[in-house]
């Protein structure tokens, strides 16, 4: 599986150039980080609501 990701990255560099590909990869990583942060925040709100009801 990692070889497929490497080949996709090589193709992107060949098509768009290094810096455009680098920005795309950083953007994708940023989206994943924001999604994880959103899931953690939603989980915290859910736990808070459950704890409030149990009181």
BELNORVEN-V688000 format. One record per run of one state. SS is the DSSP state (@ for helix, = for strand, . for the rest). FROM is the first residue (numbers start at 1). TO is the last residue. If there is no record, write none. Layout:
ss:SS from:FROM to:TO
ss:SS from:FROM to:TO
This chain:
ss:. from:1 to:1
ss:@ from:2 to:16
ss:. from:17 to:17
ss:@ from:18 to:54
ss:. from:55 to:55
